[in-house]
Amino acid sequence: MSTRQVISNVRPFDSVRGTLGPLSTLVIDGDRIAAVLPHAPSGPPAVDDAAQRIDGGGRVALPGLIDAHVHVTAAHHDLTLLGLQPPSLVAAESGAIMRGMLHRGFTTVRDAAGADAGLQTAQAKGLFEGPRLLIAGFPICQTGGHADMRPRAVRQRDWFCTCAGLGLLGAIADGVGEVRRAVREQVRTGANQIKIMAGGGISSPADPLEGTQFSLDELRAACEEAEAANLYAMAHAYSPRAITRAVDSGVRSIEHGNLLDEASARVMKQRGAYLVPTLATYAALADEGVRLGWTGEMLDKLARVKGRGLEAVRIAMAEGVPVVFGTDLLGHMQVRQSEEFTIRSAVQTPVQILQSATIEAARLMRLEGQIGELVPGAWADVLLVDGDPTQEVAMLAAPDTGIRLLMQAGRVVRDGLTSST
């Protein structure tokens, strides 16, 4: 029986060039794209052995979207409470979060700590409907660093039970030897990238926002261990000093980076580093932080980074730093994932936003030709949308109505078109 499908009468988005192609037919063989065939003046090409035919009606075809900073296990905004939940409950709640992400058009996501190989396998086997997962395992964190979620009154190092490897608690490591061992443990348990906490954060209780974390020797050791395993390091950092120390040590991507300045952006460009802003989470937390019980100190830090997020994106683009799509939402705020498209529209063109969520993310993850592109050999992750997303991205900000067909690895997840076999 043929596993071929054809989607005809679509204008494919060339994510590398940032342009729309002519009316074409996508030929899909199993879970991969087999060909992209431009139409002749006489009409679409014949594909005689197709088992299913879908008429795109002249709509734009996009590669499946990529969110490069998510936490699929973050079913609760209180990360300390999350760390005390049974792993079985965390996994069940993660399944619902993943399904929501997929139905918003995100066919691949990079989990920035929390998910483990079990969730990755569950998605790959079809047990959970959700995006393809690239996992980091536990974030590597110094004592008192951004992922050290112990309340200040708690002195014990092993206060939490995280036996299943789920949740957002840090792998606490102090000194070069402990850092190397912590990274090796994430590699052993299946990490696709290594997450390092290189500076202060908003939601953690003990660290100043502009502080740096880990010594340079510790940062270099983490990056060396990641590269030794053919992986790379991603680093949580806000301040110019934290950003510069991280990329000088070998970090490939800076997560958040809201306080980026021109000098630190130039260092990122020189080192070939990527910026992954996560603007939607600050908008969501600004709306709900008081209700969620955030302290005045946390809200003050939030206001500082929220006010600088768009400027950091503008600076990065001006200095030639690749900017990648990320969101970093927690708990019930996960449903606001698609708001990132609207927020970025203030400083990025629609094409730049599309590229950040497709080819730039694929390059960061070293998966060019596999995701983020409609090319032969890539996963058959396809979105058909109304309107022209190279002119405005409103349809992606409202995916329930704006995405008319959603396909992941050759499987139609959602179909708002008329199909025939």
N, C-alpha and C positions, 0 to 999 in steps of 0.2 A: 504494500500500500504506500502511495506517495506521501512524503512528509512535507512536500512543497506547498508554500502559500505565496500568493502574489497580492501586493497592495498597489493598485494602479491609480493613475490620475492624481499624483501627489507632487508637490514641489519640495524636494529634500533640502534641508538646511545643511550647508557645508560649514561645519563648525570651525574648521581651520581657516578658511577664507572669510567667514562671517557673512556669507551671501546665500541667497536662495537659488537653487538650480532650476532647470526647465521642468515641465511636466515629465514625470518619470514613473517607472514601475519598480518597486522593491521586490526582489525575489528572495524568499526566505526558505532555507532548507534546514528543517529541524529547529535548532535553537540559534542558528547563525544566519547572518545576511549572506546570500550567495552572490547577488548581483544588484547593481543599481543601473537600470536601463532607461536612458532618455527616450522619449517618444519621438517617432518620426512624424512628418506632416500628415501621414495617412492614419496615424493613431498609435495606440500602445502595441508593443511587441507581443507576439503569441508565446505563451508558456503553456504548452499542451498538457504537461503532467501535473499541473497544480491541483491539489486536493481542495483548496479553499481559495476563493477570490474575493477581495475586498475592494470596492470602488471608493477611493478617497475623495471623490467629488471636487478635485482641484485644491484641496486643503494643503497646508504646510505640514510636512513630516519632520519632526525633531527627533534626535537621539533621546533615549531615556535620560532623565535628569539625574544629577549627582549632587548629593549634599555631603560635603567633606568634613563636617563637624556636627555629629549627632551623638546622643546618648540614649540608645534604645532601651536600656534598663532603667532610665530615670523616670519611673512612674510617679515619683513624688518629688516635690521641690525641696523637702527637708532631707538632705543627703545623709545626715546622721541617722534619722529614722529609717531611711531606705536600707542602710547597712545592717539594721537589726531585723529586717524581714526575712522569712524563710526563703531560701533560693527557689523553691518550687513556685512560690507566689510571684517572685520577681520575674521568673521566666514566663509565667502565664500573662502577667501584665505587659511584658515586653512584646509578646505576640500581637497584642492589640495595637501597641504603638507602631510596630513594624507594618502592620496592615494599613494603618492610616497613612504612613509615609508613602507606601507604594501607590495607594489610590490618589495621592496628590501628584503623582507623576515621577517620583524618585525611585528609579529602578536599581540604583546602587548607592550605598552610603558608606562613609568611613566613620566607624564608631570611635570616638575620641576618648575611650576608656569606659569600662563597665561590662560590655558584652564579652562572652567567651566563645570557645570553639563549639560548644554545644548548641548555642543559638545559631551560629553560622551553619552548622550541619543541619539543624532543623529546617532552616530556610532552604538550603540546597536540596533537601529531600522533599520539599513541599509540605512538611508538617506544619510550618508557619508560612502564611502568605505575607511576603514582605520583600524589601529590597535586598539585593545581594550585599553581604556584609563584609567589610574589611575591618578587622578587630585589632585593638591595642592591649586588651587584657587590663591589668591594673596599671594606673599611672604611677610613675616613679617619683617619689616625693621625699624631701628631707623631713626630719623631725620639725614639727611646727610649720610645715609648708602648706601649700594650697590644698592638697588632698589629705592632709592630716585633720580628720574631722572630729577628733576627740574633744569634748568640752574642756575648757580650761581647768576645771576642777579634777579631771581624770588624769592620773599620773601613769597608769599602767600602759605599757606599749601595746599589749595584745588585748585591748578592751573589746574589740569587735570579733565576731565569728563570720568569716567570709569564705567558708570552706569550698563553695562551689565556684569561686572566681567571678561572681556576679556583683554588681553594685559599683559605686564610684569611690570607694575608699582607696587610699593610696597604699602602694608597696613602699613602706618607709625604709629609707636607706641612707646611712650616713657614712661617708668615707668612700674612697675609690673602690675598695674591695666589695663593700656592700652594694654599691651601685652596679658594679659589674654582675654580681650575682643576681640582683633584682631584674636586670635586663635579660640575662640568660634564662631566668625563670619564665619571663613572658614569651621568649622565643620558644622555650620547651613546650609551653602550653598552646602554641599556635598563633602567636601574634603576627599580624601583617605589617604593623608599624609600632614604634615605641613612643609612648607619651611621657614627656618629662615636664615637671612643674618647675619652670625656670624663673618665676617671679610671683609676686603677690597677687591675690585675687579678691573678688567681691564677697563671695558667699562663705569664705573660710574665716574662722574666728580669730586666728592668732597672727596673721601676716599682714604687714603694711602693703598697700597697693603698689607702691613704687620700689619696694624692696627687691633685692635679687636673691635667688635661691640656688643652692649648690655652689661649690667652688668651681673654678675653671677646670681643674683636674677632674672633678666629678662629672662635669658636663661632657668633657672630651671622652671620658671613659664610657659614658652611656652611648655617645655617638659611635665610638669605635666598636662597641659590642653590637650595636644595631647593624652597622655596615658589614661587620664580620659575618653576620647571618644573612647578608644580602637584603637587609631591611633599611629603614631610615628612621630618624627621630623627628617627632613633631613636638613643639614646645609651647606651653601656655606662658604668655608674657605680655605685659602691657607697656612698661616704660621703655624709653629708648635704651637705657643701660642694660636692662634685662634682655631686650631684643638683640642688641649688639653682641653681648656675651654669648648668647645662645647660637647665633649664626656663625660667629667666629669659631665656635667649638664644633661646628659641623651639622647643626640642626637644619633640616630641609624646609620645614614650614613653621611659621609663627602663627599661633592661634590667638585670635582677638586683635592684639596689637593696637588698641585704640589710641594710645599716647605716642604713636610713631611720629618722629620728626624727619626732616629732610636728611639729616646726617645718618640716622639709623636706617632710613630707607636706602640710601646709597650703599651702605654696607650690605644690606640684603641683596641688592642688585649685583654687587660685585661677587657675592658668594653664591649666587644662583638660587636664593631662597624664595619661597612663596609666602604670600600673606593670605590668611583665611579669616576674614572678618565675620563676626556673628552678630549682626545688628538687631535681628528680630528678638533675641532674648532680652536685650536691654529695654526695648520698647515694651515687651510683655511685663518685665519686672517693674518698670516704672509705673505701669498701670496697677499692679497688684502687690507690690512689695509691702506696703503698709498693712494691707489686709492679711498678708501671709505672715506677719509678725517679724519682719526684718528689723534689726536694730537701727538706731540712728546712724551709727558708724557705717553699717553696710549700705544704707540708703545714700549716705554722703559719697561713698566710693562709687556707687552705681551712677549717681548724677554726674560725676566727673567723667566716667568712661562713656556714658551715653552721649554727652555733649561733644565728644571728640571722635566718635566713630566714623562719621561721614568724612571728616577732614582727613583721617588716616587713610581712607580709601583713595581720596583725591591725591594725597601726597604720594602714595605707593604708585598709582598710575602715572603720575607726572615723572617719577624717577624710573619707570620701566619695570617695576616689580610686578610679577604675575599675581593677579587677585583671583581667588577661588571662592566659590559659594559655600557658605556654612551658616548654621542657625543656632545650635547649642541650647535648645529649649528643654525645659524640665517639666515634669508632671503634666497637669492638665493644660499647660501652655503649649504643649507639642502641636496642638491643632493650628497654631499660628505660624507654622513653618513657611507657608507660601507668602506671608507678608514680607519676607526678605526681598522678594522681587520688587514690591512697591517702594520699600525703604531705599533700596539701592538706586532707584530711578532718579533720585535727586543728584547723584554724582556720576552715574554710569549710563551710557547709551544702552538701548535694548540689546544691541549686538554684543556689547561687552558683558552684559549680565548673562546672556545666553552662553557665551563662551566660558564664563566663570563657572557655570553649572554643567558644562559638557567637556570641551577639549582641555581647558586649563586644569580642571579637576583630574581628568585622565592622565595628563602629563605629570601632575604632582604625584599621583599614585603609581606612576610608571606602567600605565595600562593603555597607552596609545594603541589604536587599532583593535582594542577589545571593547571599550566603552567610550561614550562621549562622541561617537562618530557613526555616520551611516555609510559604512564602507564594507566591501566584501571581507568576510572573516570575523567581523565584529559580532558581539551578541545582538540578537534581534530584539533590541529594546527600542520601541518606536512609539511616539506620541503623534496623533493627528489633532491639529488645533484649528479652531476658527480664527480668521483674521491673519494679520501679518506680524509675527512676533519680532521681526527685525525693525519694526516701526514702534511697537509698544507691546508690553508684556502683561497686559491686564488679564489675558486669558489664563496665564500661569498663576497669577495671584488669586484667581477664582477657579481652581481646577475642576470643581464639581460640574461646572457648566462649560468651561473653556476647553477642556480636554475631551475630545469626541471619541477617540480610540486610544486605548492604553494596552500596549503589548510588552511583555517581558520574556526574553529568551524564547520567542516564537509563540508564547501562550497569550491569548487575548484575555486580559484581566477585566477590562471594561469596554463595552461597545455601545456607542450611541449612534452608530451608523447602520445602514441596511446592508447585510452581508448575504452572499449566496454561494453555494457550492456547486 
